[in-house]
Amino acid sequence: MPLEVQEEGSVEAGLDALDTPIHTSEGSRLRQIAARVLPPVGAIVILVAIWQALWAAAFWPEFKLPAPAAVWSQIWQLVTSGDIGGLFWVSVHRAVIGFAISLLIAVPLGLAIANITVVRRGIGPLVSGLQSLPSVAWVPAAILWFGLNDRAIYWVVLLGAVPSIANGLVSGLDQVPPILPRVGKALGAGRFGGIRYILLPAALPGFLGGLKQGWAFSWRSLMAAELIATSPELGEGLGQYLHNGMSLSDISMVFAGIVLIFVVGVGIELLVFRPLESSVLRARGLTSSAR
């Protein structure tokens, strides 16, 4: 058999091997799950152990550092009474609605900043400045403008999330190779077609980073607004629960509120953004075993 034919057959076999899906055994899947679950669980166990040791050493009085058992008792009381569902619902649904509205505003704004030079020069620095401004600074003004109602809270959430999402989109679009829009234009793609089918898909990995940051700013802004803007008309969310703990000088209640706020943030990251990011990277062949 000629050498050229053998080399061609080897190349075809190698290409076929690349296209063949990799099948993992049940044992390897369990090891992958364990490798992802055990490190954060171990970190939490170590953190709680240090917390328990500091409490037992009595470096601080009980009203400054509660025992982990006392904090867990507060959380369990919320679970058994059913109040935890109401706390989560009030805060999470506000965050989701505010984030969705922020997305509708930030995407056109980011596209305009990235593609129109005058807009980038005029509005771009203002958006970056708003991103660096703590959203809690808007709470007093929002209360004076709208009163103690949901509109004031949503206003604070928008001002916290929109600049971050818009800047994330601009950053992702700036990293798109210039050859891609040119190729799209050569193939007949119009302005909106190029944005929809070329720019946005190409900028998606960077845009996802902006979305994650936008959600973080949205959640932080919401907690700041709920902490300050307290009213029976607003209902009791996690921020209000934390404020009540401070008003009652109940440190275990304060720590329980902090833990619940942290759980929501981590849960949204693991249940929403992590799978979305993994699917995007997998579609581009950028998956890593470290993820």
C-alpha positions as a printed NumPy array, in Angstrom:
array([[  0.   ,   0.   ,   0.   ],
       [  1.467,   3.415,  -0.939],
       [  2.605,   5.644,   1.893],
       [  0.289,   8.475,   0.781],
       [ -2.778,   6.229,   1.079],
       [ -1.734,   5.086,   4.566],
       [ -1.247,   8.701,   5.712],
       [ -4.61 ,   9.709,   4.268],
       [ -6.305,   6.841,   6.079],
       [ -4.601,   7.829,   9.345],
       [ -5.767,  11.418,   8.967],
       [ -9.366,  10.309,   8.279],
       [ -9.282,   7.978,  11.277],
       [ -8.023,  10.811,  13.467],
       [-10.76 ,  13.146,  12.281],
       [-13.377,  10.466,  12.91 ],
       [-12.015,  10.018,  16.411],
       [-12.389,  13.751,  17.053],
       [-16.033,  13.628,  15.954],
       [-16.82 ,  10.577,  18.086],
       [-18.597,  11.56 ,  21.313],
       [-16.777,  10.653,  24.488],
       [-18.782,   8.262,  26.637],
       [-18.093,   8.434,  30.338],
       [-18.804,   5.568,  32.684],
       [-21.036,   5.848,  35.715],
       [-18.023,   5.747,  37.999],
       [-16.308,   8.622,  36.228],
       [-19.509,  10.682,  36.386],
       [-19.739,  10.111,  40.107],
       [-16.118,  11.157,  40.48 ],
       [-16.796,  14.336,  38.477],
       [-19.82 ,  15.157,  40.652],
       [-17.809,  14.492,  43.794],
       [-14.961,  16.676,  42.511],
       [-17.41 ,  19.558,  42.042],
       [-19.483,  19.103,  45.194],
       [-16.937,  18.125,  47.82 ],
       [-14.641,  21.21 ,  47.638],
       [-17.38 ,  23.808,  48.353],
       [-18.979,  21.542,  50.97 ],
       [-15.59 ,  21.094,  52.612],
       [-15.005,  24.848,  52.564],
       [-18.373,  25.449,  54.253],
       [-17.622,  22.827,  56.912],
       [-14.242,  24.418,  57.634],
       [-15.807,  27.898,  57.8  ],
       [-18.506,  26.743,  60.23 ],
       [-15.887,  24.934,  62.327],
       [-13.813,  28.126,  62.592],
       [-16.95 ,  30.086,  63.436],
       [-17.847,  27.557,  66.16 ],
       [-14.311,  27.67 ,  67.555],
       [-14.33 ,  31.47 ,  67.722],
       [-17.708,  31.444,  69.45 ],
       [-16.545,  28.806,  71.946],
       [-13.393,  30.814,  72.685],
       [-15.633,  33.761,  73.646],
       [-13.404,  36.381,  72.051],
       [-16.542,  38.473,  71.528],
       [-19.725,  38.626,  73.606],
       [-22.79 ,  36.677,  72.53 ],
       [-24.582,  39.757,  71.211],
       [-21.76 ,  40.337,  68.708],
       [-20.991,  36.787,  67.534],
       [-23.817,  34.237,  67.777],
       [-23.316,  30.494,  67.786],
       [-23.885,  28.671,  64.481],
       [-26.608,  26.665,  66.226],
       [-28.465,  29.86 ,  67.137],
       [-28.36 ,  31.084,  63.54 ],
       [-29.524,  27.695,  62.274],
       [-32.366,  27.827,  64.832],
       [-33.518,  31.141,  63.358],
       [-33.442,  29.732,  59.817],
       [-35.224,  26.529,  60.869],
       [-37.917,  28.574,  62.59 ],
       [-38.528,  30.391,  59.296],
       [-38.722,  27.049,  57.493],
       [-41.153,  25.423,  59.917],
       [-43.392,  28.495,  60.057],
       [-43.43 ,  28.818,  56.259],
       [-42.236,  32.427,  56.426],
       [-39.073,  31.642,  54.476],
       [-41.069,  31.175,  51.279],
       [-42.571,  34.644,  51.588],
       [-39.167,  36.217,  52.253],
       [-37.662,  34.545,  49.187],
       [-40.657,  35.373,  46.998],
       [-40.752,  39.085,  47.845],
       [-37.033,  39.618,  47.196],
       [-36.362,  37.177,  44.352],
       [-39.35 ,  38.158,  42.228],
       [-38.378,  41.822,  42.576],
       [-34.808,  41.001,  41.554],
       [-35.949,  38.959,  38.554],
       [-38.364,  41.634,  37.322],
       [-35.803,  44.389,  37.84 ],
       [-33.122,  42.362,  36.062],
       [-35.435,  41.625,  33.115],
       [-36.311,  45.316,  32.711],
       [-32.631,  46.192,  33.028],
       [-31.833,  43.723,  30.251],
       [-34.412,  45.297,  27.92 ],
       [-32.846,  48.717,  28.504],
       [-29.186,  47.735,  28.628],
       [-28.986,  45.683,  25.407],
       [-30.065,  48.499,  23.021],
       [-27.948,  50.938,  25.035],
       [-24.885,  48.686,  24.803],
       [-25.401,  48.151,  21.075],
       [-25.648,  51.9  ,  20.516],
       [-22.494,  52.604,  22.537],
       [-20.542,  49.864,  20.754],
       [-21.596,  50.751,  17.206],
       [-22.142,  54.532,  17.172],
       [-19.046,  56.63 ,  17.799],
       [-20.902,  59.745,  18.928],
       [-22.919,  57.746,  21.452],
       [-19.774,  56.032,  22.759],
       [-18.014,  59.357,  23.286],
       [-21.031,  61.069,  24.801],
       [-22.792,  58.398,  26.853],
       [-20.079,  55.777,  27.37 ],
       [-18.259,  57.651,  30.161],
       [-21.577,  58.424,  31.873],
       [-22.562,  54.739,  31.886],
       [-19.159,  53.777,  33.303],
       [-19.527,  56.463,  35.954],
       [-22.963,  55.171,  36.922],
       [-21.528,  51.675,  37.237],
       [-18.914,  52.886,  39.711],
       [-21.492,  54.841,  41.73 ],
       [-22.874,  52.785,  44.65 ],
       [-26.545,  52.174,  43.929],
       [-27.389,  52.697,  47.596],
       [-26.741,  56.396,  46.978],
       [-29.911,  56.474,  44.842],
       [-32.166,  55.132,  47.598],
       [-32.874,  58.499,  49.321],
       [-33.616,  60.188,  46.005],
       [-35.837,  57.308,  44.871],
       [-37.842,  57.494,  48.102],
       [-38.332,  61.254,  47.671],
       [-39.327,  60.842,  44.007],
       [-41.596,  57.807,  44.198],
       [-42.343,  57.308,  47.894],
       [-42.051,  54.057,  49.842],
       [-43.284,  51.703,  47.133],
       [-42.002,  49.19 ,  44.594],
       [-41.239,  51.878,  42.022],
       [-38.526,  53.31 ,  44.266],
       [-36.972,  49.862,  44.698],
       [-37.091,  49.057,  40.986],
       [-35.49 ,  52.411,  40.194],
       [-32.546,  51.592,  42.434],
       [-32.251,  48.116,  40.889],
       [-32.254,  49.545,  37.358],
       [-29.541,  52.074,  38.131],
       [-27.452,  49.293,  39.626],
       [-27.881,  46.713,  36.86 ],
       [-28.243,  48.629,  33.567],
       [-24.731,  50.163,  33.448],
       [-23.088,  46.833,  34.274],
       [-25.02 ,  44.879,  31.631],
       [-24.466,  47.574,  28.993],
       [-20.731,  47.749,  29.675],
       [-20.507,  43.957,  29.589],
       [-22.13 ,  43.924,  26.15 ],
       [-19.831,  46.689,  24.921],
       [-16.805,  44.767,  26.177],
       [-17.969,  41.606,  24.426],
       [-18.637,  43.439,  21.141],
       [-15.249,  45.147,  21.257],
       [-13.612,  41.693,  21.352],
       [-15.364,  40.494,  18.18 ],
       [-12.83 ,  40.206,  15.319],
       [-13.507,  42.972,  12.761],
       [-13.411,  40.423,   9.945],
       [-16.706,  38.859,  11.074],
       [-18.957,  41.889,  10.399],
       [-17.181,  42.402,   7.079],
       [-17.826,  38.821,   6.045],
       [-21.463,  39.158,   7.069],
       [-21.811,  42.334,   5.03 ],
       [-20.179,  40.648,   2.036],
       [-22.67 ,  37.796,   2.325],
       [-25.584,  40.224,   2.26 ],
       [-26.346,  40.714,   5.951],
       [-27.93 ,  44.076,   6.684],
       [-27.278,  46.196,   9.744],
       [-29.826,  44.472,  11.982],
       [-29.095,  41.056,  10.503],
       [-25.402,  41.513,  11.208],
       [-26.151,  42.454,  14.809],
       [-28.541,  39.552,  15.34 ],
       [-26.67 ,  36.769,  13.56 ],
       [-23.025,  37.847,  13.825],
       [-22.232,  40.408,  16.522],
       [-24.445,  39.164,  19.356],
       [-23.533,  35.461,  18.982],
       [-19.839,  36.319,  18.701],
       [-20.001,  38.571,  21.769],
       [-22.047,  36.098,  23.818],
       [-19.228,  34.725,  26.038],
       [-18.188,  38.222,  27.098],
       [-21.808,  39.322,  27.378],
       [-22.506,  36.477,  29.798],
       [-19.885,  37.934,  32.109],
       [-21.749,  41.24 ,  31.96 ],
       [-25.028,  39.464,  32.719],
       [-23.543,  37.767,  35.779],
       [-22.152,  41.059,  37.001],
       [-25.45 ,  42.777,  36.211],
       [-27.346,  40.227,  38.299],
       [-24.882,  40.721,  41.167],
       [-25.385,  44.499,  41.009],
       [-29.137,  44.003,  40.748],
       [-29.237,  41.765,  43.829],
       [-26.976,  44.062,  45.849],
       [-29.025,  47.117,  44.853],
       [-32.235,  45.379,  45.843],
       [-30.88 ,  44.428,  49.27 ],
       [-29.687,  48.005,  49.851],
       [-33.102,  49.377,  48.875],
       [-34.987,  46.88 ,  51.068],
       [-32.724,  47.675,  54.02 ],
       [-33.417,  51.409,  53.821],
       [-36.9  ,  51.627,  52.269],
       [-38.935,  49.757,  54.881],
       [-42.708,  49.932,  54.897],
       [-45.614,  47.511,  55.544],
       [-46.824,  48.262,  52.011],
       [-43.601,  46.841,  50.572],
       [-43.925,  43.47 ,  52.274],
       [-41.147,  41.685,  54.115],
       [-38.247,  40.584,  51.965],
       [-34.789,  39.456,  52.953],
       [-33.552,  43.031,  53.295],
       [-36.508,  43.914,  55.528],
       [-35.855,  40.783,  57.602],
       [-32.237,  41.846,  58.054],
       [-33.378,  45.347,  59.055],
       [-35.796,  43.883,  61.598],
       [-32.97 ,  41.887,  63.152],
       [-30.92 ,  45.067,  63.503],
       [-33.893,  46.946,  65.035],
       [-34.424,  44.145,  67.556],
       [-30.682,  43.93 ,  68.322],
       [-30.934,  40.206,  67.515],
       [-27.541,  39.231,  66.103],
       [-28.597,  35.66 ,  65.328],
       [-31.474,  37.036,  63.236],
       [-29.041,  39.361,  61.453],
       [-26.688,  36.477,  60.667],
       [-29.618,  34.354,  59.488],
       [-30.607,  37.121,  57.059],
       [-27.04 ,  37.356,  55.769],
       [-26.905,  33.596,  55.238],
       [-30.224,  33.575,  53.34 ],
       [-29.118,  36.463,  51.111],
       [-25.889,  34.588,  50.394],
       [-27.791,  31.384,  49.605],
       [-29.938,  33.16 ,  47.008],
       [-26.879,  34.684,  45.337],
       [-25.042,  31.37 ,  45.151],
       [-28.188,  29.516,  44.085],
       [-28.837,  31.813,  41.121],
       [-25.198,  31.462,  40.085],
       [-25.263,  27.647,  40.232],
       [-28.761,  27.09 ,  38.836],
       [-28.891,  29.768,  36.123],
       [-25.612,  31.337,  35.095],
       [-23.261,  28.37 ,  35.536],
       [-25.297,  26.015,  33.258],
       [-25.838,  28.828,  30.746],
       [-22.126,  29.615,  30.653],
       [-21.225,  25.933,  30.357],
       [-23.617,  25.418,  27.436],
       [-22.215,  28.436,  25.582],
       [-18.623,  27.331,  26.127],
       [-19.471,  23.75 ,  25.188],
       [-21.045,  24.935,  21.937],
       [-17.766,  26.686,  21.119],
       [-15.596,  23.759,  22.155],
       [-14.186,  25.67 ,  25.144],
       [-15.236,  23.338,  27.947],
       [-12.709,  22.671,  30.64 ],
       [-12.444,  19.884,  33.147],
       [-11.987,  22.491,  35.837],
       [-15.544,  23.701,  35.458]])
